Amino acid sequence: MIIAAGGGRRIGGPEALLYRGDQLLVERALRIVRETGCDPVVVVLGAAADQVREEADLSGATVVVNRAWGTGLGSSLRVGLDALKDADVEAVVVFPVNMPGITADALRRVAALPYPEVLVCATYAGLRSYPMVFGRRHWSAIATLANADGGARPYLLAHKGEVVDIACDGIAVGGAVDTPESVVAWGLAVPVQRTPA
């Protein structure tokens, strides 16, 4: 599941439409997920969803739109999990589009245990981050507890003894693009937005 719904208020444009060269971040995320063999792939859009659909090549992915994207990550997580409820999968890998340092190697590392009861978090310098893997057994409760920008954090804290931490230092970078300075640091550009986020 690729979460690409954020409006990027602090960075000046929707996260999905940030780009480097001729590639949008959402297209980069989709390419990385495909490299790992994850299937099906769900892309959760929100801010400027129509523009993202027009400009991004999301072929092969199930695209869903979180109309409540402004309420934070939790609502996007719920929409994505709901889109997967009938899929024949045991676990879902969650990958936010605004983390351009995540690599296919990191996704493969955290997705090595695709079981219904698994909870996995990538770590960087010992701190939990994305990508994360949620086994199907946890989906309903994660969706219920998911909140604003905390996403699955409340559920993970309540089940900390079950979470498997997988170090991804050296194969990925865990920082998010969430400030104008981070946009520059990653060599990204902010798109011209045609419609209000």
N, CA, C and O of each residue as an XYZ file, in Angstrom:
788
protein
N       0.840     -1.176      0.000
C       0.000      0.000      0.000
C       0.886      1.240      0.000
O       1.750      1.408      0.860
N       0.653      2.094     -0.973
C       1.380      3.356     -1.055
C       0.439      4.460     -0.592
O      -0.628      4.662     -1.171
N       0.842      5.171      0.454
C       0.048      6.292      0.947
C       0.548      7.556      0.253
O       1.670      8.006      0.488
N      -0.301      8.120     -0.607
C       0.091      9.286     -1.410
C      -1.003     10.336     -1.372
O      -1.360     10.916     -2.398
N      -1.537     10.579     -0.168
C      -2.711     11.437     -0.040
C      -2.417     12.819      0.514
O      -3.257     13.712      0.408
N      -1.250     13.015      1.100
C      -0.965     14.261      1.807
C      -0.948     15.499      0.938
O      -0.516     15.469     -0.215
N      -1.429     16.593      1.516
C      -1.495     17.852      0.792
C      -0.195     18.626      0.771
O      -0.044     19.562     -0.013
N       0.747     18.249      1.624
C       2.042     18.934      1.638
C       1.941     20.412      1.943
O       2.613     21.225      1.309
N       1.106     20.772      2.911
C       0.906     22.189      3.237
C       2.218     22.905      3.558
O       2.418     24.057      3.175
N       3.106     22.208      4.265
C       4.371     22.843      4.665
C       5.397     22.897      3.537
O       6.386     23.624      3.624
N       5.153     22.119      2.474
C       6.137     22.093      1.392
C       5.635     22.744      0.108
O       6.387     22.879     -0.857
N       4.374     23.145      0.095
C       3.866     23.904     -1.031
C       3.173     23.126     -2.128
O       2.892     23.680     -3.191
N       2.888     21.847     -1.893
C       2.163     21.076     -2.898
C       1.985     19.634     -2.473
O       2.672     19.166     -1.565
N       1.066     18.918     -3.122
C       0.783     17.533     -2.767
C       2.023     16.640     -2.856
O       2.815     16.740     -3.794
N       2.169     15.776     -1.869
C       3.346     14.917     -1.805
C       3.476     14.008     -3.029
O       4.585     13.779     -3.513
N       2.363     13.494     -3.528
C       2.399     12.565     -4.666
C       2.980     13.206     -5.913
O       3.537     12.522     -6.772
N       2.848     14.544     -6.011
C       3.286     15.230     -7.220
C       4.685     15.833     -7.111
O       5.175     16.426     -8.072
N       5.331     15.690     -5.960
C       6.736     16.083     -5.889
C       7.498     15.262     -6.914
O       7.152     14.107     -7.162
N       8.514     15.832     -7.504
C       9.232     15.098     -8.542
C      10.714     15.397     -8.538
O      11.165     16.430     -8.044
N      11.451     14.472     -9.099
C      12.884     14.634     -9.338
C      13.098     14.252    -10.791
O      12.756     13.144    -11.204
N      13.661     15.163    -11.564
C      13.813     14.894    -12.991
C      12.438     14.796    -13.625
O      11.618     15.706    -13.502
N      12.194     13.685    -14.305
C      10.883     13.524    -14.939
C      10.027     12.481    -14.230
O       9.061     11.979    -14.805
N      10.372     12.151    -12.985
C       9.613     11.124    -12.267
C       8.952     11.688    -11.011
O       9.606     12.305    -10.169
N       7.646     11.465    -10.905
C       6.903     11.856     -9.716
C       7.222     10.893     -8.578
O       7.528      9.724     -8.816
N       7.150     11.382     -7.340
C       7.414     10.505     -6.195
C       6.466      9.317     -6.159
O       6.874      8.215     -5.793
N       5.209      9.521     -6.534
C       4.256      8.409     -6.504
C       4.632      7.345     -7.543
O       4.436      6.154     -7.302
N       5.163      7.759     -8.680
C       5.616      6.788     -9.686
C       6.848      6.040     -9.195
O       6.984      4.838     -9.423
N       7.745      6.756     -8.520
C       8.935      6.116     -7.959
C       8.528      5.054     -6.938
O       9.047      3.938     -6.948
N       7.587      5.418     -6.050
C       7.128      4.471     -5.032
C       6.510      3.239     -5.674
O       6.755      2.118     -5.229
N       5.715      3.435     -6.710
C       5.083      2.311     -7.388
C       6.130      1.413     -8.045
O       6.011      0.189     -8.005
N       7.142      2.011     -8.642
C       8.214      1.211     -9.256
C       8.922      0.360     -8.207
O       9.212     -0.813     -8.445
N       9.198      0.950     -7.055
C       9.897      0.216     -5.996
C       9.044     -0.932     -5.472
O       9.550     -2.033     -5.254
N       7.763     -0.683     -5.270
C       6.875     -1.745     -4.799
C       6.806     -2.874     -5.815
O       6.813     -4.047     -5.442
N       6.739     -2.530     -7.095
C       6.696     -3.569     -8.136
C       7.981     -4.399     -8.140
O       7.934     -5.610     -8.355
N       9.125     -3.755     -7.905
C      10.401     -4.476     -7.878
C      10.419     -5.567     -6.817
O      11.108     -6.576     -6.969
N       9.666     -5.366     -5.748
C       9.663     -6.345     -4.656
C       8.714     -7.502     -4.913
O       8.757     -8.509     -4.207
N       7.854     -7.367     -5.922
C       6.901     -8.435     -6.224
C       5.629     -8.389     -5.400
O       4.828     -9.322     -5.453
N       5.424     -7.308     -4.628
C       4.189     -7.182     -3.850
C       2.995     -7.061     -4.801
O       3.036     -6.322     -5.786
N       1.944     -7.795     -4.485
C       0.759     -7.779     -5.338
C      -0.440     -8.233     -4.508
O      -0.333     -9.209     -3.765
N      -1.579     -7.546     -4.618
C      -1.858     -6.359     -5.423
C      -1.234     -5.114     -4.805
O      -0.798     -5.132     -3.654
N      -1.195     -4.033     -5.581
C      -0.678     -2.757     -5.095
C      -1.835     -1.770     -5.033
O      -2.540     -1.559     -6.020
N      -2.020     -1.174     -3.872
C      -3.048     -0.150     -3.676
C      -2.350      1.186     -3.472
O      -1.438      1.299     -2.653
N      -2.781      2.193     -4.218
C      -2.277      3.557     -4.055
C      -3.415      4.397     -3.511
O      -4.472      4.500     -4.134
N      -3.199      5.003     -2.338
C      -4.209      5.851     -1.720
C      -3.888      7.309     -2.048
O      -2.880      7.856     -1.601
N      -4.764      7.921     -2.835
C      -4.623      9.335     -3.185
C      -5.540     10.171     -2.312
O      -6.443      9.646     -1.661
N      -5.303     11.477     -2.301
C      -6.150     12.385     -1.541
C      -6.074     13.768     -2.133
O      -6.870     14.122     -3.003
N      -5.110     14.567     -1.663
C      -4.939     15.928     -2.171
C      -4.663     15.898     -3.670
O      -3.837     15.118     -4.144
N      -5.362     16.756     -4.411
C      -5.179     16.884     -5.871
C      -5.263     15.535     -6.577
O      -4.524     15.277     -7.527
N      -6.164     14.679     -6.110
C      -6.263     13.320     -6.659
C      -6.486     13.315     -8.165
O      -5.903     12.491     -8.870
N      -7.311     14.211     -8.667
C      -7.570     14.238    -10.113
C      -6.306     14.590    -10.884
O      -6.022     13.992    -11.922
N      -5.547     15.558    -10.380
C      -4.308     15.941    -11.045
C      -3.296     14.796    -11.006
O      -2.598     14.543    -11.989
N      -3.220     14.105     -9.864
C      -2.302     12.968     -9.755
C      -2.685     11.894    -10.774
O      -1.816     11.354    -11.458
N      -3.969     11.584    -10.879
C      -4.422     10.572    -11.852
C      -4.053     10.962    -13.281
O      -3.689     10.111    -14.093
N      -4.150     12.264    -13.581
C      -3.837     12.731    -14.933
C      -2.345     12.677    -15.234
O      -1.941     12.325    -16.342
N      -1.529     13.028    -14.241
C      -0.103     13.196    -14.503
C       0.749     11.972    -14.203
O       1.834     11.819    -14.765
N       0.272     11.104    -13.328
C       1.087      9.957    -12.919
C       0.677      8.692    -13.659
O      -0.502      8.477    -13.939
N       1.655      7.864    -13.968
C       1.382      6.546    -14.546
C       1.220      5.574    -13.385
O       2.203      5.126    -12.794
N      -0.018      5.255    -13.068
C      -0.324      4.342    -11.969
C      -0.894      3.030    -12.488
O      -1.605      2.325    -11.773
N      -0.575      2.711    -13.735
C      -1.113      1.493    -14.330
C      -0.672      0.268    -13.536
O       0.464      0.170    -13.073
N      -1.614     -0.660    -13.398
C      -1.340     -1.889    -12.665
C      -1.635     -1.799    -11.193
O      -1.579     -2.806    -10.487
N      -1.954     -0.598    -10.709
C      -2.272     -0.427     -9.290
C      -3.766     -0.176     -9.121
O      -4.419      0.362    -10.015
N      -4.293     -0.568     -7.981
C      -5.655     -0.200     -7.611
C      -5.565      1.162     -6.947
O      -4.902      1.315     -5.921
N      -6.226      2.144     -7.526
C      -6.162      3.507     -7.004
C      -7.459      3.821     -6.269
O      -8.551      3.690     -6.822
N      -7.319      4.240     -5.009
C      -8.474      4.641     -4.215
C      -8.223      6.054     -3.715
O      -7.076      6.480     -3.576
N      -9.304      6.776     -3.447
C      -9.175      8.171     -3.021
C      -9.733      8.336     -1.613
O     -10.860      7.936     -1.321
N      -8.924      8.930     -0.757
C      -9.333      9.271      0.597
C      -9.877     10.693      0.570
O      -9.112     11.656      0.521
N     -11.186     10.821      0.602
C     -11.816     12.146      0.567
C     -11.558     12.925      1.864
O     -11.685     14.149      1.892
N     -11.201     12.218      2.923
C     -10.937     12.869      4.213
C      -9.440     13.007      4.452
O      -8.992     13.005      5.598
N      -8.659     13.129      3.372
C      -7.196     13.145      3.486
C      -6.694     14.232      4.437
O      -5.648     14.065      5.065
N      -7.414     15.326      4.548
C      -6.986     16.427      5.403
C      -6.985     16.090      6.882
O      -6.416     16.831      7.683
N      -7.615     14.981      7.258
C      -7.653     14.588      8.667
C      -6.395     13.843      9.086
O      -6.203     13.578     10.273
N      -5.532     13.500      8.130
C      -4.263     12.871      8.484
C      -4.101     11.443      7.984
O      -4.970     10.884      7.315
N      -2.964     10.883      8.334
C      -2.554      9.560      7.867
C      -3.527      8.455      8.239
O      -3.722      7.513      7.471
N      -4.137      8.563      9.408
C      -5.032      7.501      9.872
C      -6.154      7.205      8.898
O      -6.469      6.042      8.647
N      -6.765      8.254      8.341
C      -7.881      8.035      7.411
C      -7.400      7.375      6.126
O      -8.117      6.557      5.551
N      -6.199      7.715      5.667
C      -5.659      7.082      4.457
C      -5.370      5.609      4.707
O      -5.598      4.767      3.838
N      -4.876      5.309      5.880
C      -4.615      3.917      6.243
C      -5.914      3.119      6.235
O      -5.949      1.992      5.742
N      -6.976      3.697      6.775
C      -8.277      3.007      6.781
C      -8.773      2.753      5.358
O      -9.238      1.656      5.048
N      -8.674      3.761      4.496
C      -9.137      3.609      3.104
C      -8.331      2.511      2.395
O      -8.900      1.692      1.673
N      -7.017      2.496      2.600
C      -6.174      1.488      1.964
C      -6.467      0.088      2.457
O      -6.547     -0.847      1.661
N      -6.629     -0.068      3.764
C      -6.939     -1.396      4.312
C      -8.301     -1.878      3.826
O      -8.480     -3.060      3.535
N      -9.260     -0.958      3.738
C     -10.584     -1.327      3.237
C     -10.504     -1.815      1.794
O     -11.215     -2.745      1.414
N      -9.642     -1.193      0.988
C      -9.492     -1.598     -0.416
C      -8.891     -2.993     -0.545
O      -9.040     -3.639     -1.582
N      -8.218     -3.457      0.495
C      -7.567     -4.776      0.457
C      -8.370     -5.877      1.142
O      -7.950     -7.034      1.151
N      -9.518     -5.531      1.714
C     -10.227     -6.493      2.556
C     -10.614     -7.771      1.815
O     -10.678     -8.834      2.433
N     -10.871     -7.699      0.517
C     -11.259     -8.901     -0.237
C     -10.088     -9.531     -0.985
O     -10.263    -10.541     -1.667
N      -8.906     -8.951     -0.864
C      -7.731     -9.487     -1.556
C      -7.227    -10.737     -0.839
O      -7.334    -10.855      0.382
N      -6.688    -11.650     -1.605
C      -6.156    -12.897     -1.050
C      -4.708    -12.678     -0.622
O      -3.779    -13.203     -1.237
N      -4.532    -11.891      0.447
C      -3.196    -11.603      0.968
C      -3.206    -11.768      2.479
O      -4.234    -11.585      3.131
N      -2.055    -12.113      3.020
C      -1.937    -12.332      4.460
C      -1.420    -11.101      5.207
O      -1.624    -10.971      6.414
N      -0.749    -10.198      4.483
C      -0.159     -9.020      5.121
C      -0.025     -7.905      4.099
O      -0.056     -8.146      2.892
N       0.123     -6.682      4.595
C       0.283     -5.527      3.721
C       1.533     -4.751      4.134
O       1.798     -4.548      5.318
N       2.292     -4.325      3.122
C       3.435     -3.438      3.342
C       2.933     -2.015      3.138
O       2.271     -1.725      2.141
N       3.244     -1.126      4.078
C       2.802      0.268      3.994
C       4.017      1.158      3.735
O       5.026      1.081      4.435
N       3.892      2.003      2.715
C       5.001      2.809      2.212
C       4.490      4.215      1.925
O       3.764      4.396      0.947
N       4.834      5.225      2.735
C       4.408      6.600      2.447
C       5.221      7.194      1.307
O       6.439      7.021      1.247
N       4.555      7.881      0.418
C       5.207      8.414     -0.777
C       6.228      9.504     -0.456
O       7.142      9.748     -1.244
N       6.077     10.162      0.702
C       6.976     11.276      1.024
C       8.275     10.826      1.700
O       8.931     11.616      2.379
N       8.640      9.562      1.512
C       9.902      9.040      2.049
C      10.747      8.501      0.896
O      10.823      7.289      0.692
N      11.387      9.407      0.136
C      12.112      8.985     -1.063
C      13.375      8.188     -0.792
O      14.007      7.696     -1.727
N      13.751      8.056      0.466
C      14.934      7.257      0.786
C      14.642      5.783      0.986
O      15.564      4.987      1.165
N      13.360      5.406      0.957
C      13.008      3.990      1.078
C      13.342      3.293     -0.231
O      13.054      3.802     -1.314
N      13.950      2.129     -0.115
C      14.404      1.377     -1.285
C      13.686      0.038     -1.389
O      13.022     -0.412     -0.456
N      13.842     -0.581     -2.554
C      13.290     -1.922     -2.740
C      13.925     -2.905     -1.766
O      13.252     -3.817     -1.285
N      15.214     -2.731     -1.469
C      15.881     -3.617     -0.507
C      15.234     -3.519      0.871
O      15.068     -4.532      1.551
N      14.869     -2.314      1.285
C      14.203     -2.151      2.580
C      12.832     -2.812      2.573
O      12.454     -3.474      3.539
N      12.085     -2.634      1.483
C      10.780     -3.278      1.391
C      10.914     -4.798      1.463
O      10.160     -5.464      2.172
N      11.879     -5.339      0.724
C      12.070     -6.793      0.754
C      12.441     -7.274      2.149
O      11.977     -8.321      2.599
N      13.282     -6.498      2.832
C      13.733     -6.907      4.165
C      12.566     -6.965      5.144
O      12.435     -7.939      5.885
N      11.714     -5.938      5.160
C      10.613     -5.945      6.135
C       9.487     -6.894      5.725
O       8.724     -7.356      6.573
N       9.384     -7.183      4.431
C       8.296     -8.049      3.956
C       8.668     -9.529      3.952
O       7.942    -10.346      3.385
N       9.779     -9.878      4.570
C      10.229    -11.271      4.569
C       9.327    -12.182      5.405
O       9.416    -13.406      5.303
N       8.464    -11.592      6.230
C       7.581    -12.388      7.097
C       6.123    -12.031      6.814
O       5.477    -11.402      7.652
N       5.594    -12.413      5.664
C       4.232    -11.992      5.297
C       3.145    -12.889      5.899
O       2.416    -13.562      5.170
N       3.041    -12.894      7.229
C       2.095    -13.773      7.898
C       0.955    -12.965      8.504
O       1.118    -11.774      8.769
N      -0.207    -13.600      8.730
C      -1.382    -12.865      9.210
C      -1.197    -12.203     10.569
O      -1.872    -11.218     10.867
N      -0.303    -12.720     11.391
C      -0.146    -12.176     12.741
C       1.035    -11.220     12.886
O       1.292    -10.727     13.985
N       1.753    -10.950     11.808
C       2.996    -10.179     11.898
C       2.757     -8.671     12.025
O       1.807     -8.126     11.463
N       3.638     -8.019     12.774
C       3.741     -6.563     12.832
C       5.224     -6.256     12.704
O       6.016     -6.641     13.565
N       5.607     -5.562     11.633
C       7.025     -5.287     11.385
C       7.207     -3.800     11.112
O       6.411     -3.180     10.408
N       8.274     -3.238     11.686
C       8.636     -1.843     11.415
C      10.101     -1.786     11.018
O      10.948     -2.417     11.649
N      10.393     -1.029      9.974
C      11.787     -0.712      9.666
C      12.294      0.220     10.749
O      11.531      1.003     11.314
N      13.593      0.131     11.038
C      14.191      1.083     11.968
C      15.413      1.723     11.315
O      16.091      1.119     10.484
N      15.665      2.951     11.716
C      16.833      3.699     11.269
C      17.443      4.316     12.521
O      16.783      5.076     13.229
N      18.685      3.995     12.788
C      19.364      4.437     14.014
C      18.528      4.072     15.242
O      18.489      4.816     16.222
N      17.863      2.924     15.175
C      17.086      2.423     16.304
C      15.688      2.989     16.431
O      14.948      2.590     17.331
N      15.302      3.912     15.555
C      13.973      4.523     15.631
C      13.036      3.898     14.607
O      13.406      3.705     13.449
N      11.824      3.584     15.042
C      10.842      2.966     14.146
C      10.354      3.932     13.076
O      10.139      5.118     13.324
N      10.189      3.382     11.882
C       9.700      4.180     10.772
C       9.108      3.232      9.723
O       8.737      2.100     10.033
N       9.027      3.704      8.500
C       8.503      2.924      7.380
C       9.641      2.388      6.535
O      10.757      2.906      6.587
N       9.366      1.356      5.761
C       8.107      0.660      5.580
C       7.722     -0.180      6.793
O       8.560     -0.578      7.603
N       6.416     -0.432      6.883
C       5.861     -1.281      7.935
C       5.070     -2.398      7.278
O       4.608     -2.268      6.145
N       4.923     -3.496      8.004
C       4.109     -4.617      7.521
C       3.084     -4.956      8.593
O       3.424     -5.153      9.760
N       1.819     -5.023      8.175
C       0.737     -5.370      9.086
C       0.072     -6.657      8.608
O      -0.470     -6.713      7.504
N       0.119     -7.689      9.446
C      -0.585     -8.925      9.134
C      -2.086     -8.719      9.184
O      -2.586     -7.879      9.932
N      -2.800     -9.496      8.379
C      -4.250     -9.337      8.241
C      -4.982     -9.385      9.580
O      -5.989     -8.699      9.749
N      -4.507    -10.168     10.518
C      -5.181    -10.300     11.812
C      -5.297     -8.944     12.529
O      -6.185     -8.751     13.359
N      -4.410     -8.027     12.208
C      -4.380     -6.728     12.885
C      -5.147     -5.627     12.160
O      -5.370     -4.559     12.731
N      -5.555     -5.863     10.917
C      -6.093     -4.778     10.099
C      -7.280     -4.064     10.718
O      -7.319     -2.834     10.757
N      -8.244     -4.829     11.201
C      -9.463     -4.220     11.730
C      -9.157     -3.310     12.914
O      -9.663     -2.191     12.992
N      -8.332     -3.791     13.828
C      -7.999     -2.988     15.011
C      -7.136     -1.788     14.648
O      -7.296     -0.713     15.227
N      -6.217     -1.961     13.692
C      -5.406     -0.824     13.250
C      -6.317      0.251     12.659
O      -6.154      1.434     12.958
N      -7.261     -0.150     11.832
C      -8.184      0.807     11.217
C      -9.010      1.526     12.276
O      -9.285      2.720     12.151
N      -9.401      0.806     13.309
C     -10.206      1.400     14.375
C      -9.402      2.414     15.189
O      -9.909      3.478     15.541
N      -8.146      2.077     15.484
C      -7.323      2.924     16.336
C      -6.525      3.990     15.589
O      -6.028      4.937     16.200
N      -6.399      3.840     14.267
C      -5.585      4.787     13.490
C      -6.087      6.205     13.709
O      -7.285      6.474     13.628
N      -5.147      7.111     13.989
C      -5.564      8.484     14.248
C      -4.709      9.477     13.474
O      -3.518      9.255     13.259
N      -5.306     10.527     13.077
C      -4.654     11.677     12.452
C      -3.283     11.352     11.892
O      -3.139     10.433     11.086
N      -2.282     12.096     12.314
C      -0.942     11.900     11.778
C      -0.204     10.746     12.433
O       0.877     10.368     11.982
N      -0.774     10.181     13.492
C      -0.129      9.046     14.159
C      -0.294      7.749     13.414
O       0.445      6.796     13.660
N      -1.260      7.689     12.496
C      -1.472      6.462     11.735
C      -1.665      5.268     12.639
O      -2.550      5.263     13.494
N      -0.828      4.243     12.449
C      -0.940      3.001     13.217
C      -0.220      3.067     14.558
O      -0.225      2.087     15.303
N       0.389      4.185     14.875
C       1.186      4.286     16.107
C       0.436      3.847     17.361
O       1.012      3.107     18.159
N      -0.833      4.263     17.586
C      -1.522      3.817     18.801
C      -1.605      2.294     18.900
O      -1.420      1.724     19.976
N      -1.882      1.646     17.783
C      -1.977      0.185     17.809
C      -0.615     -0.439     18.065
O      -0.495     -1.381     18.848
N       0.401      0.080     17.411
C       1.751     -0.466     17.597
C       2.221     -0.296     19.037
O       2.868     -1.186     19.589
N       1.901      0.831     19.641
C       2.275      1.040     21.047
C       1.548      0.069     21.964
O       2.121     -0.425     22.935
N       0.282     -0.203     21.652
C      -0.496     -1.135     22.472
C      -0.041     -2.574     22.303
O      -0.329     -3.420     23.149
N       0.666     -2.858     21.218
C       1.125     -4.223     20.923
C       2.638     -4.267     20.751
O       3.157     -5.041     19.946
N       3.345     -3.429     21.516
C       4.786     -3.291     21.317
C       5.547     -4.600     21.487
O       6.613     -4.775     20.898
N       5.022     -5.502     22.270
C       5.698     -6.786     22.460
C       5.625     -7.691     21.238
O       6.385     -8.654     21.128
N       4.718     -7.387     20.325
C       4.548     -8.202     19.121
C       5.287     -7.634     17.908
O       5.425     -8.313     16.890
N       5.757     -6.396     18.015
C       6.373     -5.733     16.859
C       7.799     -6.244     16.652
O       8.601     -6.284     17.585
N       8.095     -6.630     15.425
C       9.447     -7.030     15.045
C      10.106     -5.828     14.385
O       9.622     -5.324     13.372
N      11.211     -5.372     14.961
C      11.957     -4.257     14.388
C      13.040     -4.795     13.460
O      13.812     -5.675     13.840
N      13.091     -4.264     12.248
C      14.065     -4.693     11.252
C      14.934     -3.492     10.878
O      14.444     -2.528     10.291
N      16.212     -3.552     11.216
C      17.123     -2.446     10.909
C      17.327     -2.318      9.404
O      17.654     -3.289      8.721
N      17.131     -1.117      8.907
C      17.321     -0.853      7.477
C      18.414      0.185      7.228
O      18.533      0.722      6.127
N      19.206      0.458      8.258
C      20.336      1.370      8.087
C      21.268      0.798      7.017
O      21.505     -0.409      6.965
N      21.782      1.665      6.182
C      22.718      1.221      5.157
C      22.074      0.798      3.854
O      22.737      0.755      2.818
N      20.772      0.480      3.895
C      20.095      0.108      2.644
C      18.979      1.091      2.291
O      18.430      1.046      1.190
N      18.648      1.978      3.229
C      17.592      2.969      2.994
C      17.796      4.126      3.956
O      18.588      4.046      4.895
N      17.060      5.209      3.700
C      17.089      6.383      4.570
C      15.653      6.641      4.996
O      14.744      6.669      4.165
N      15.454      6.829      6.300
C      14.089      6.894      6.818
C      13.452      8.257      6.930
O      12.318      8.348      7.401
N      14.112      9.317      6.526
C      13.540     10.649      6.692
C      12.407     10.952      5.729
O      12.377     10.467      4.598
N      11.471     11.772      6.210
C      10.344     12.187      5.375
C      10.586     13.576      4.801
O      11.281     14.401      5.396
N      10.004     13.814      3.644
C      10.030     15.148      3.038
C       8.824     15.890      3.590
O       7.689     15.652      3.175
N       9.083     16.801      4.539
C       7.966     17.499      5.171
C       8.252     18.970      5.460
O       7.475     19.634      6.147
N       9.362     19.474      4.938
C       9.690     20.898      5.074
C      10.282     21.380      3.749
O      10.760     20.565      2.960
N      10.260     22.678      3.496
C      10.906     23.184      2.278
C      12.383     22.795      2.216
O      12.915     22.522      1.140
N      13.038     22.772      3.374
C      14.455     22.412      3.406
C      14.670     20.963      2.991
O      15.648     20.653      2.310
N      13.760     20.066      3.399
C      13.915     18.656      3.025
C      13.642     18.450      1.538
O      14.226     17.559      0.921
N      12.762     19.265      0.957
C      12.519     19.196     -0.491
C      13.818     19.496     -1.224
O      14.191     18.784     -2.157
N      14.507     20.553     -0.800
C      15.774     20.934     -1.419
C      16.834     19.867     -1.181
O      17.576     19.509     -2.095
N      16.904     19.357      0.048
C      17.922     18.363      0.394
C      17.798     17.105     -0.454
O      18.809     16.492     -0.797
N      16.579     16.712     -0.796
C      16.361     15.519     -1.615
C      16.435     15.822     -3.115
O      16.302     14.911     -3.931
N      16.644     17.074     -3.483
C      16.722     17.432     -4.892
C      15.392     17.316     -5.603
O      15.336     16.979     -6.786
N      14.314     17.599     -4.873
C      12.968     17.477     -5.430
C      12.438     18.840     -5.857
O      12.973     19.879     -5.471
N      11.390     18.817     -6.650
C      10.709     20.040     -7.062
C       9.233     19.914     -6.714
O       8.659     18.826     -6.744
N       8.634     21.054     -6.383
C       7.218     21.108     -6.039
C       6.438     21.455     -7.300
O       6.811     22.381     -8.020
N       5.366     20.727     -7.575
C       4.609     20.959     -8.804
C       3.777     22.231     -8.747
O       3.493     22.761     -7.672
N       3.398     22.702     -9.905
C       2.407     23.763     -9.983
C       1.067     23.082     -9.788
O       0.730     22.133    -10.496
N       0.313     23.570     -8.829
C      -0.955     22.934     -8.511
C      -2.091     23.637     -9.249
O      -2.258     24.852     -9.150
N      -2.862     22.852     -9.987
C      -3.948     23.440    -10.782
C      -5.223     23.618     -9.987
O      -6.013     24.518    -10.271
N      -5.432     22.768     -8.993
C      -6.656     22.847     -8.198
C      -6.270     22.920     -6.728
O      -5.199     22.444     -6.352
N      -7.115     23.504     -5.893
C      -6.789     23.589     -4.468
C      -6.619     22.201     -3.869
O      -7.342     21.268     -4.221
N      -5.632     22.070     -2.939
C      -5.441     20.798     -2.250
C      -6.574     20.676     -1.292
O      -6.666     19.685     -0.568
